[in-house]
């Protein structure tokens, strides 16, 4: 491979304009070496998921000192409006119709403000013409760090293995609920794509940021942009098959003893209880419909229809 010292440059991409005429833009980092593959990496589609940008800051230092065969394009904060508002979603004052950026890919140039933002980011990705994409997210403390890939995409599976989280989740790309997600849109455009779920949204966690930086670096090694052998990491593969369990009543949810992320539950096993926090009575006692490994778990207040637990079926 033609690995040369990295040339780094920073540009901006205009996404749109607010009523005050303030321009909304994203910062775009480009790390260019010799000839080779191109990879696009982004973080903070959701404004409270801070460990993606923290991971990319660490990766920046590593890439600037590296020899690279190819190009890495990085957008550390994909949704500046949500990030500045300290909000998971784009604030409703700007876009009540399409607040979740990760349900609107590839966007719409004549759509709502958020849909236009997405369309212009998608245009950046089309211009970059990447051979692979990595989307960094962060869950709650009660979510297993994992990396997600298309169940039928062998290249994406290989990149997910290289990323190196303890759990790897293979997900179908044809489910209706997947419509508009960045990873799905990229896959349908023929670009191998993975989504990493790091830990601890709303706060910067050094271990989570290091996990993200190490993971992206290993993906670049797997694609031969960077020199080095990808270390073997013991991974538990899961399939996103069992249906999530959702609350049938609003209230205060307390998981049962032994229900925790990483635990394997059997069909029919009780998950806990949804209580009336004012009157103290039990409102619902949900159970597991299909057995699997818990990779996401709610605690505290829930509303009817909200996901209580997400499970993955062991391969």
N, C-alpha and C positions, 0 to 999 in steps of 0.2 A: 504494500500500500504506500501511496505517496504522502507520508505524514510530514508536515512542515509546521514551524512555529505558528501559533494562532495569531491572526489579526482580528482584533475586536473593534467593533464600531456599534454605536447606539443611534437609533433613529426613533421617530414617533410615527404613529399611525392615527390619523384623525378618524374618530368614530361618529361624531355628531356635535351639535351645538345646543346649548340650553337657552331658555328665553332671555337670559341676561347677555347673550352673545358669547358666553364662555364656551370655549372649545373643549370637548371631552376627547382625550387621546390616550393611547397606551404607549408605553415605552417598549421598544423592540431591540433586543440584543442579538447581534450576529457574530458568531465565532467561526472564522473561515480559515481553513487549512489548505492542504493539497486536494487533488481530485478525490472524490469519494461520495458516499451517500449523504443525503440531507435528512435532518431530523428536526421536527418542530415540537417544542415543549411549552406548555402554558400552565398557569396556576391561578387561583383566586377567581374562578367563575362565581363563586359564592364568597361574599365579602368578609365573612367571619372565619374563613378557612386559611389561617395565617401561616401554617407550616409549609405550604407550597412555596410562597415567596421566600421564606427563611431558608428552605432547601436550595432554592435557585441562587440565593446570595452565596451560599457555600460553594455551589457548583461553579459560579463565576470565577472565584479565585483559582479553582483547580484548572478550568479550561484556559484561562489567560496564561498559565504557565505550561501548557501542554503542547504537544505536537499532534496535529489533527489531520486526518484524511477525510475531507468532506466539510460540511457546514452544519452548524447547530443554530437554529433560530428560536429565541426564547422570549416569551411574553410573561413577565412575573405577575402582573395584575391584569387579568383579562376583563374584569368588571370594576372599573374605577368608581362608579356611582355607589355600588353596594359596599365596596371597601371603605370609602370615605364616610359612609353612613353607619359603619359598623353593623351592617345588616347582612343576613344570609342572602336575601333577595334584593333586586333593584327596588328602591323605595317606590311605593304606589303613586306618590306625587309625580313621578317621572313616567311610570308605565304600569298601570294597574292591569293591563291586558296580558302582558308577557313579562312578569317580574322574574321568572326563573330562566336565566340565560341558558342553562343546560337542558332546556326543553324546547329550544327554538332554533337549533341548527338545521340547515345552513343560513337561516335568517331570511329577511325579506326587505329589499331596498325601498319598497313603498309601504312597509308595514309600520308598526308602532316604533317608538324610539328604541326600545330594547331589541326589536327584531332588526332594525337598521344597524345597530351596533354589531350584532352578530354577523350580519351580511358583510360588513366591512372587515371584520376579523377573518371571516371565511375567505374573503378576497385575498387577504394577506397570506393565508395558508395555500391557496391556489397558486399565488405568485411564487411561494417558496418551493412548491412541487416536492413535498417531502416523501421520503421512502418509508417513514414511520412517524407516528405522533405519540406523545405522552401527555396525559392530562392529570395534574396533581390536585387532589382533594384532601379534606381532613374531616374525620367523623368526630363523634363525641368520645369521651373516655370509655364509654361502654360500647365500643365498636372494635372488632379485631382489625388491626392493620392488615390490609390485603391488597392484592392487585387483581384487576378484572380484565378479562379478554373474551373475545368471541369464541364460542365453543367449537366452531368449525374452522377457525383461522390458525393454521399451524405456525405461521410466522409470528403472529401476535402471542400465541402460547409460548413460543421460545423466548420472546422478549419479556413476557411476564415471569417466566422462570428466572431469567437473568436479573430482573429487578430485585428479586430475592426476599420479599416479605414472607413470613412463616406460612401464610395462607394464600392460595391462588384460587380465584373463583372464575369458572367458565360459565358464561351467560349466553343464552340464545340471543341472536341479533334480530329476530323477526317478531318479537312480542310487541303488541300495541303500546305497552307502557314504555317501550324503548324509543318511541318516535321523538325526534328532536334532540336526543342526547348527542353530545359531541363525538363520543367514541363510536356510536352507531353510524352517525353521518359520515365520519371518516372511513369506517370500514366499508360502507356502501359505495364510497367513492374509490375503493380499491386501495386504501392506505391502511396498512397494519396499525392497529391502535390499541393502547392499553390505558386503563384508568387506575391510578394508585390512590388508595384511601389510607392516608396517614392518620395519626391519632390527634386528639385534643384540638378541636376547633375552638375559636375565641381566645386562645393563648398560644404563645410560642413555646414549644417544647424542644429542647435541644436534642433529645434522642430521636424524636419524630423528624426533625429537620435533617439530622444526619442520615436517617433511614432514607429520606427522599433524595438527598444528594448522592448517597452511595448507590441507590437504585438507578437513577438516571445515568450515572457514570458507568454502571455495569451494562446498561442497555447500549450505550455508545461503544463499549468494548465488544459486546455481542455482535454489533453491526460492523466492527472493524474500523470505526472512526478513531478510536483510541487504542493504543497498544495495551496489552495485558490480558491475562487469562481470567475469565469470569469465575469467581469462586463458587464452589458448589454449596448451595444452601438447602437444608432439609425443608421441603415445602409440603404442606398438606393440601392436596387438590380437592376442591369442592365444586359441585354443580349447583347453579342457582335454580333448583327445581322445586323444593317444597314451597307451598304458598305461604306468604307472610301471614302472621296472625295479627288481626286488627281489632281495635277496641270496638265493642258494640255499644258501650255507654261512655259518657264523659265523666271524669272524676279523677281520683288520685290512685295511681297504679303502684302497687308494691309487688315486685317479683317474689316468687316462692323461694324458700331455701333450696340452694343447689342450682337455681336458674341463673346463669352468668355467661358472659361471652366466653367462647371456647368450649363450653360444655356440650356434650351430645345428649339430646333429648329423644325420647321415644314417643311414638304416636299415642295420643290420649293423656300424656303427662300434663299435670296442671302447671300453668305458667305463673300464677299469682292471682291477685284480686284487685279489681277496680272498686274503690270505696267512694261513698259520699263523704267528702271531707267535713261537711257541716253537720250532717245527721249521723255519721259514723257507720251506717249500714252498708253491707256489701251490695254492689250493683251488678257485678259480673265476675265470673271465675273462668277465664278463658283457658283452653287446653290446646295442646299441640295437635294439629290435624295430621301432619306427616313428620316423621322423625328426621332429625338432622342436627348439624352443629350450629349453635347460636353464633352469628357474627355481628349482630346489632341488637341492642336491647334498650327499650325505653324505661325511664324511671321518673316518677313524679306525676305532674298533671298531664292528662291526656284528654283528647276530645274524640267523640265517636267517629270512627273511620280511620283514626290515626294508627300507624303501624306500632305494635307493641314489641314484636320480635321478628327478625329475619333469620332464616335458617338456610344452610347450604347442605346438600346431600353429599356425603363422602364419595369420592370416585371409587 
